[in-house]
Amino acid sequence: MKNHIFLMSTTELKAVVDKATPEERLFLEHYLAHLRRSEDPRYAEELAERHRDMDAGQKVKWSEVKRIQ
């Protein structure tokens, strides 16, 4: 199967988002925020630091994360 890149107009994207579930919209919000920050070297360093902490065993359980929300 060939790889295809599908390009959508802003209008088409808005229509898809309008039909999205609240969970899908939340995911998109976080994903877009990540994309905005991804070019910031400070953000990259923060992510690297968090990964080092996790590799060192400093992790948070999902149940704890859900309580924060």
Order of alpha helices (4+ residues) and beta strands (2+ residues): alpha-alpha-alpha-alpha
